Amino acid sequence: MPPKIDPNDPTFSQRFSKTARARISAETAATWDASLARDPSLLVPVDLQALVVPGTGAVERAGIGIHIPTASEGAAAYGSPPPFTQLPNRAPGIYLHWALPDGLTSARVEAGDEVGELGLRPLPNRWLVMRVDSSRKRRMKSWIVEAEKGRTTELRGNSWREERETPKRQQSAFLPEQLTAAAGGDVAWAAVYDSVENRFGMYDDLAGGPAPVAPLTYVVVGWYSVPELDPLHPRSLDGTFDEAMRALGWTVDEARLEAARAAAEAQTDAVRTLGLDARDLSTAGIDTQLQVGGEQVGVPATEVAGGVLESTGDVATKPGAWFPTRSICHGTLHGVYPNGGTRPDPKPADPTGLAVAMGATDAEALAAL
């Protein structure tokens, strides 16, 4: 006997079917942001590590960090403590530190450059940090790190919103375009936690709310608050997308890239069937031919005014290889125990293979290795 179908069951409604095809939940549909870009992004892994200081332990700390003064402090406040300065022990908690991708920290010296500038790319300046515990409810706590401002804000409701500074109103140590791997005046600046806390590192004191259930998982996600600073943005590309990828040392599966694009287009169409507005996907990488004075000039579609693109007489679009215009850095760390309990390292470091060097600065010590 076939099962009876309840006509009042919402799972048999047309809207439920459309929502399922769009692959969004009812909560997502209720809070839909039409201005949010949903183009596929290139995911770039970063190395995330954690130092655990248990409540019963003590971790000594030497003064090796570089203090970056804010605009109000002045340049005289820049510097680090004298060598062998002993600072107070680290407070109990979890100290997170992530390394930036090599492609963003490598210098580029242009041919014929007599000044010898490093040509370092700006670094992602917004980082979402999430902590998930192992309780049944998988309790989560999140923070936003504003790297150029050296500021971390816990996310609670509307506790944070994006605010962009300008040179005339600058209060932070850097503007987004000034945040590079050598912004601290040292090529090894970002490799030292105390130099980049609240920039590329964060301290979780584990306070506030119920004690998290171990083991903990941490996730970091980084992006550019100014899209044009992204190395994949059309205005930042040096040559073609493929050339930029080779310069960055990154690779991507082209078949998966096209599949991601097709899936994003399908979801956009499905979302619109629900009556929700969605931004058109980027046309970056599509060769647009603009008729100028009887001649056709090829320009990136993103550089053509929207009104011109709507004209069918002057513009001919030739499908080309689409590419993402945004990179997202991400890192995950599993199995963090706040009490310091860990599994034994299956591959402990060989002390005979360690090298030690000393110098007046960490750059000198690095050069001596």
C-alpha positions in Angstrom: 0.0 0.0 0.0 1.6 3.3 -1.0 2.2 5.8 1.8 -0.3 8.6 2.3 0.9 12.1 1.3 -0.1 15.0 3.5 -0.8 18.0 1.3 0.0 20.3 4.2 3.5 18.8 4.7 5.9 21.7 3.8 8.4 19.3 2.4 6.1 18.7 -0.6 5.6 22.4 -1.3 7.0 24.1 -4.4 9.1 26.5 -2.3 10.7 23.7 -0.5 11.7 22.1 -3.8 13.2 25.4 -5.1 15.0 25.9 -1.8 16.5 22.4 -2.0 17.7 23.0 -5.5 19.3 26.3 -4.5 21.0 24.4 -1.7 20.3 27.1 0.9 18.5 26.7 4.3 15.5 28.6 5.4 17.7 30.5 7.8 20.0 31.6 5.0 17.0 32.7 2.8 15.6 34.7 5.7 19.0 36.6 6.2 19.9 36.8 2.5 22.3 39.6 1.6 21.9 40.5 -2.1 25.1 42.6 -2.1 27.4 39.8 -1.1 29.6 38.5 -3.8 29.3 34.7 -4.3 31.8 34.1 -7.1 34.0 31.1 -6.6 37.3 32.0 -4.9 40.7 30.4 -5.0 41.4 28.7 -1.6 45.0 29.2 -0.4 46.2 27.1 2.6 48.1 28.6 5.5 50.0 26.9 8.3 48.2 27.4 11.6 49.9 26.5 14.9 49.1 26.8 18.5 51.0 27.2 21.8 49.1 25.8 24.7 49.8 27.3 28.2 47.9 25.2 30.8 46.5 26.9 33.9 49.0 24.9 36.1 52.0 25.5 33.9 54.3 28.4 33.2 55.9 29.4 29.9 58.8 31.9 30.1 58.9 34.6 27.5 61.9 36.6 26.1 61.4 40.1 24.7 62.0 39.5 20.9 58.9 41.1 19.5 58.9 44.4 17.5 56.5 47.1 18.7 54.8 48.8 15.8 53.6 52.3 16.9 50.2 53.6 16.0 49.9 57.0 14.2 49.3 58.7 17.6 52.3 57.1 19.3 54.8 58.3 16.7 57.9 56.7 15.1 59.9 57.1 18.3 57.9 54.3 19.9 59.1 51.7 17.3 61.5 49.1 18.5 62.1 45.9 20.5 63.4 45.3 24.0 67.2 44.9 24.5 68.6 41.4 23.9 67.9 38.8 26.7 65.1 40.9 28.2 62.9 38.6 30.3 59.2 39.4 30.1 56.4 38.1 32.4 55.4 34.5 31.8 52.7 33.9 29.3 49.2 33.8 30.7 47.2 30.5 30.5 45.3 30.0 27.2 45.9 29.3 23.6 48.2 31.3 21.4 47.4 31.0 17.7 49.9 32.0 15.0 49.6 31.5 11.3 52.2 31.8 8.5 51.4 33.7 5.4 51.6 31.9 2.0 55.1 32.1 0.4 53.7 33.6 -2.7 52.6 36.7 -0.8 55.9 37.1 1.2 58.3 36.7 -1.7 60.0 39.8 -3.0 59.7 40.9 -6.6 62.5 43.1 -8.0 61.6 44.6 -11.4 64.2 44.6 -14.2 65.9 48.0 -14.4 64.8 49.0 -10.9 67.7 51.1 -9.6 66.1 51.8 -6.2 66.0 48.1 -5.4 62.6 48.0 -3.8 61.4 44.6 -2.6 58.1 44.8 -4.4 56.3 42.9 -1.7 52.6 42.3 -2.1 50.0 43.5 0.4 48.9 40.8 2.8 45.3 39.7 3.7 44.2 42.1 6.4 41.0 40.5 7.6 41.0 37.2 9.5 38.0 35.3 10.9 39.1 33.0 13.7 36.7 30.3 14.9 37.0 27.9 17.9 34.8 24.8 17.9 34.7 22.6 21.0 33.8 18.9 21.2 30.6 19.2 23.2 27.4 17.8 21.8 26.3 21.3 20.7 29.7 22.0 19.1 29.9 25.4 20.9 31.6 28.0 18.7 33.3 31.3 19.5 34.5 33.7 16.8 36.7 36.7 16.4 37.6 39.2 13.7 41.3 40.2 13.4 41.9 43.6 11.7 45.6 43.1 10.9 46.6 46.6 9.8 44.9 48.0 12.9 46.4 45.4 15.3 42.9 44.8 16.7 40.8 41.7 17.6 37.1 41.9 18.2 34.9 39.0 19.5 31.9 38.5 17.3 28.7 39.0 19.3 25.6 40.0 17.2 26.5 43.4 15.6 29.7 43.8 17.6 31.8 44.5 14.5 31.4 46.2 11.2 33.9 47.1 8.4 35.3 50.6 8.7 37.9 51.7 6.2 40.5 54.3 7.1 41.9 56.9 4.8 45.4 58.6 4.9 43.8 61.8 6.2 42.0 59.9 9.0 44.6 57.2 9.7 44.9 56.1 13.3 46.4 52.6 12.8 50.0 51.7 12.2 49.3 50.8 8.5 46.8 51.3 5.8 45.8 48.0 4.1 48.1 48.6 1.1 51.1 49.1 3.5 50.7 45.8 5.3 53.4 43.6 3.8 55.8 40.9 5.0 58.4 43.5 5.8 56.0 46.2 7.2 57.5 45.8 10.6 60.9 46.9 9.3 62.2 43.3 9.3 61.9 40.5 6.8 61.3 38.0 9.7 58.8 40.3 11.4 55.7 38.2 10.7 57.5 35.0 11.9 57.5 36.1 15.5 54.2 35.8 17.4 54.9 38.8 19.8 55.4 41.0 16.7 52.2 40.2 15.0 49.7 39.4 17.8 46.3 40.8 16.7 47.6 40.8 13.1 48.6 37.3 12.2 48.2 35.8 15.6 45.7 35.8 18.4 45.5 34.9 22.1 42.4 33.0 23.3 42.1 33.2 27.1 39.3 30.6 27.1 37.3 32.9 29.3 33.6 33.9 29.0 30.9 31.3 29.0 31.1 27.6 29.8 34.5 26.0 29.7 35.1 24.6 26.2 35.2 20.8 25.9 38.5 19.4 24.6 39.8 18.7 22.1 39.3 22.0 20.4 39.4 22.9 16.7 40.5 26.3 15.4 39.8 27.6 11.9 41.2 30.8 10.4 40.0 32.5 7.2 41.7 35.5 5.7 40.8 38.0 2.9 41.4 41.5 1.7 39.1 44.3 2.9 40.1 46.2 -0.2 39.4 43.8 -3.1 41.8 45.6 -5.5 44.7 44.5 -3.3 44.1 40.9 -3.9 46.8 39.5 -6.2 44.1 37.9 -8.4 42.0 41.0 -8.8 42.1 42.3 -12.5 43.7 45.6 -11.3 46.5 43.8 -9.5 47.3 41.2 -12.1 50.8 41.4 -13.7 49.9 39.9 -17.1 47.5 37.0 -17.4 45.9 34.9 -14.7 48.2 32.0 -15.6 51.2 34.2 -15.3 50.1 35.6 -12.0 49.6 32.1 -10.7 53.1 31.0 -11.8 54.6 34.1 -10.1 52.7 33.2 -6.9 53.7 29.6 -7.0 50.1 28.5 -6.9 48.3 25.9 -9.0 44.7 25.1 -9.7 42.8 22.3 -11.5 41.2 24.0 -14.5 38.4 21.3 -14.7 37.4 21.9 -11.1 37.6 25.7 -11.7 35.1 25.5 -14.5 32.9 23.1 -12.4 32.9 25.6 -9.6 31.9 28.4 -11.9 29.1 26.3 -13.4 27.8 25.3 -9.9 27.9 29.0 -8.8 25.9 30.0 -11.9 23.3 27.3 -11.3 22.9 28.3 -7.6 22.5 31.9 -8.6 19.7 31.0 -11.0 18.1 28.8 -8.4 18.2 31.5 -5.8 16.4 33.9 -8.1 13.6 31.4 -8.5 12.9 32.0 -4.8 12.4 35.7 -5.4 15.7 36.6 -3.9 18.1 39.0 -5.5 21.6 37.9 -6.3 24.6 39.7 -7.8 25.7 38.6 -11.3 28.9 36.5 -11.2 32.1 38.3 -12.2 33.0 38.3 -15.9 36.7 38.5 -15.3 38.7 36.5 -17.8 36.1 36.8 -20.6 37.4 38.6 -23.6 35.2 41.6 -24.5 35.6 43.2 -27.9 34.8 46.9 -27.9 34.1 48.6 -31.2 36.2 51.8 -31.3 36.4 53.9 -34.5 35.9 51.0 -36.7 38.4 48.8 -34.9 37.8 46.1 -32.3 39.8 46.5 -29.1 40.0 43.6 -26.6 39.5 44.7 -22.9 38.7 42.8 -19.7 35.0 42.8 -19.2 35.4 44.1 -15.7 36.9 47.3 -17.1 33.9 48.0 -19.4 31.2 50.3 -18.1 27.9 48.4 -17.4 25.9 50.6 -19.7 28.3 49.7 -22.6 27.9 46.0 -21.9 24.1 46.4 -22.3 24.6 47.7 -25.8 24.4 45.0 -28.4 25.7 47.1 -31.3 29.1 48.1 -30.0 30.2 45.2 -27.9 30.8 41.6 -28.9 31.6 39.1 -26.1 33.8 36.1 -27.0 33.8 33.4 -24.3 37.2 32.8 -22.8 38.8 31.1 -19.9 37.1 32.4 -16.7 39.3 32.9 -13.6 38.6 33.8 -10.0 39.3 37.4 -8.9 39.5 36.7 -5.2 41.7 34.5 -3.0 40.7 33.2 0.4 43.4 32.0 2.8 42.5 29.3 5.2 44.0 27.0 7.9 42.6 24.5 10.4 44.1 23.0 13.5 42.5 20.0 15.2 43.1 18.3 18.6 44.0 21.2 20.8 43.9 20.4 24.5 43.7 23.4 26.8 45.1 21.4 29.7 48.2 20.7 27.8 47.5 17.1 27.2 48.6 16.0 23.8 49.4 12.8 21.9 53.1 12.0 21.5 54.7 13.4 18.4 55.2 10.5 16.0 58.2 12.3 14.4 60.0 14.2 17.2 62.7 16.7 16.1 66.3 15.4 16.0 68.2 17.7 18.3 71.4 17.0 16.4 69.9 18.5 13.3 69.1 21.9 14.9 71.1 25.0 14.1 71.4 28.1 16.3 72.5 31.5 15.3 72.7 34.9 17.2 72.5 38.4 16.0 71.5 42.0 17.0 68.2 41.5 15.2 66.3 38.5 14.0 67.3 39.4 10.4 71.0 39.2 11.4 70.4 35.9 13.1 68.5 34.5 10.1 71.3 35.6 7.8 73.9 33.8 10.0 72.2 30.4 9.6 
